Amino acid sequence: MVEQRIGLTDTKLTYWRPSAKGRDIYTEVVPVGTHWRMGANGSTLLELSTEATAGKFSIPAGTYSLSLIPNDGEWTLVVNTDIKGWGIYEYTADKDVARISAPVEEGEFVESMTLYWDNLSTDGGDLIVAWGKLRARYSFEVPTAKLAKANLEKAVSDPNAAWTVWRNAARYASDQGMPEAEKWAAKACELKADNWYVHYLYAQILAKNSKTKDAMKAAQASLKAGQADAKANGKSFSNEEDVQKLIGSLK
């Protein structure tokens, strides 16, 4: 069983691993051109907590059986909604949700069939199918930005949302270039005016939006809040250099 979070999507692969045991895999076990169950014992399963896309195919959230058609130079991964069948004995093509083709690659010998994720990013990854010296990779994409935006909008719609919710939402929105960043940062400043960082973040966002004059005011508010907090605690403002640098860039 392989569990992997990709962005905000949880994936789970469940499969049994046949071994080569000295056999010529692609003549004795999996003849080229045949539809193979891609595993042993129960069906190989892929569970997705959100929708995903693979090539031209959109795959809704859910659990699917995976099987393989290994042709010369190209393997086709079959994604099917029947998860109760034993392998492909009860397979019917009308339950397919995707047939994804990928070129065959050669690599180090793998004794037992292996499935794993590679080239992971916040927006997707490659599902690798490897056995013997051959393998194929299937690229999946997940809607992380869409999911994150929906989660943020839900969080800030709470009338009792804490200032930290607005701060975190503004920071993520700024990193992702979302237009809501400025509004959310302003709300964080309103709720927590004595926090240096919310003003600092707001100033950065305003500067990015070419609102230099307003950015300067926010940066100065950040400096004032940071110095006041440090003085109240008998310490120096450890982030003053960063704030001063921002102020200097806005002059």
N, C-alpha and C positions, 0 to 999 in steps of 0.2 A: 504494500500500500504506500503510495507517495502522495503526501499532502503539500501543496504549494500555494501561497498567496501571491497573486499577481496584481499589483495595484491594490484595488479594493475588492478583487474577486478571489474567492477561495476555490481551489480546484482539488480534486481527489481522484487518483488513479488506483484502481484495484485490479490486480491481475496475478496469474500464476505463471511461473517462469520455466518453460521447457528448456532442456539443455541439449547441446549438440551430441555429446557422448560419442565422438568420433565419426558421426554420420555426415554425409554430404547434405547439408541442410536443404539446399534449393533444388535437389533432385529426389532425395529420399523422404524428406519431411514436408517441405512446402514447395511443391512443383511450381515453376514459373507459370503465371497466367491463371492459377486456380484461386478461388476465394478461400482465404484461410482465416481461421478463428482468432489468430494473433494471440496465442497463449495456450493454456491447458486448463483442465477442470472447468470451473464456471466461466461465464463470459467475462471478457475484459471490459471494465466499466470506467467511464469518465463522468465525474460529477462537477457541475459548474454552479456557483451560487448566483451568478448574474449571466446575462446574455454575453455572447462572444461572437466574433466573426473569424472566419478562416477562408481566405481567398474571397470568392464571390458569395460565400454562404453565411447566412446569419443563423446562429445557433442559440435558441432561447435557454434561459436558466433551466437546469434539470439534470437528470442522470441518463447516460446513453451507453449503449454497447459499442465497442470498437472492433473492427475486423479489417482485414487487409487483402488487397489483390496485388501481389508482387509480379509486375510485368518486367521484361527486360529493360533496364535503364530507368524505370519509373515505377513507383509504388503508389497505389491508391488507397487512402485511408477511408473506410466506410463508417459513418456515424449514424447510428440507428436507434430508434426509440424503444425497441424490444430489449428489455433488460432481464427478462425471466427465462429466456431460452438458454439451453446449454450449448455455449459456443454459437455456431451458426446453423444448428440442425433445424431450428424453426424460423430461420431468417426469411424475410420477405422484403423485396426492394421498395414496396410502397411505404415502408416505415423509415426509409432513409431520410435524414435531414441534411446530409452533406456527403459528397464524395470528393475528397481533396487529393489531388495528385502532386507528387514531388519527385525530383530526380533522386536516383540512388547514389549514395556516396560510399567510398571504401575507407576503411579504417582498421584499427587494431582488432584482432579477433576477440569476440565476446562469446564466451562459452554458453551462458544462459541468457535468453532473450531479456532485454532491458528496455524499459520506458522511463524517460526522465525529461525534465524541462531544462532548456538551455537558452542563452541570450536573453535573459530576463530583463525587463524594464518595467516602468510603472504602467505602461500601456499594452504589454503583451509579452510573448515568449514563444520559443520553438519547442514543440513536442517532438522528441526524438524516439524513433523506433529502431532498435539495433539488435542484430543477431548475426553471429558469424562475423565475416568481414564486411558485411553490408549494413547500411543504415539509411534512413530518410528522415528529413525534418519537415514538420508542418507548422507553419506560422499562424499563431492565434493572436487576435487583438481583443482587448477588453476596454469598455467605455469608462475608464477611470475618471477622466475630467467631468464627464456627464454625471457620474455617480457622486463625485465630490461636491459639485455645484448643488446638486439636489440635497445632499446632506447638510451643506452649509446654510442653504436657504431655509431648511427646516429648523436648524439650530437657532438662527437669528430671528425666526418668526415667533419664537417663544417670548412672550412679554416679560418673563422673569429671567431671560438669558443674562448671565454674568458678563462683566466687562471682558473677562478672559475669552469668552466665546467670540465676542466681536473682534478682539485683537487677533485671535487665531484665524478667524475667517478672513480678516483684512490681509493678514500676512500671506495666507495661501492664495487669495485672490490676486494680490500683487505679483506673486511669483508666477502665476499662470496668466497674467495679463487680462484679468477679468475686470470689467468696468465698475463692478460693485465695490472694489477695493477702497476707493476714496470715501464713499459713504459709510462703509463699515468701520474704517479707521476713525472717522469723525465721531461716530457713536461711541467707540471705545474711549476716546478722549473725554467725551461728555460724561461718561460713567466713572472714569478713573482719572480725573484731572491731575492728581498728584503723582502719577506714575510717569517717569521719564521716557520709558520705552514706547508707550502708545503715541506720544507726541513725536518722537523720533521716527517711528514707522509712518505716521501721518505725513511728516515732512518729506520723507523719501518718496511717498506716493504722489504728493503734490508736485514735487520736483519732476518726477517722471511724466506728469501730466502738464508740464510747462507752466505751472502756477508758482513761479519763483517767489513772488512777494508773500503769498500765503505760506509757502514752504518755509521761508525765513522765520515767520511768526511762530510756526509750529516747532521749528528747530530751537528757537530761543525759549519757548515754553518747556521744551525737553530739558534744556540746560538748567533752567530755573528750578524745575521739579527735582532734577537729579541732585543739584547742589543742596536744596532745602532738605531732602531726605537724608543725604549724607551728613549734613550738619546736625540734624536731629538725632542721629545715631552715633555722633562723635567720630565719623569716618570721613575719608576723602571720597569724592565721586569717581569711582573706578572707570566709568565709561565717558568721562568728560572729554578725553582726547577724540573719541569717535564723533561726539556731538559737535565739538569745535571744528573738526575737519569738515563736517557737513555744512556748518554755518559758513566756513570759508569758501566752500564750493558754490555757495548761493550768492556771494557778494558780487 
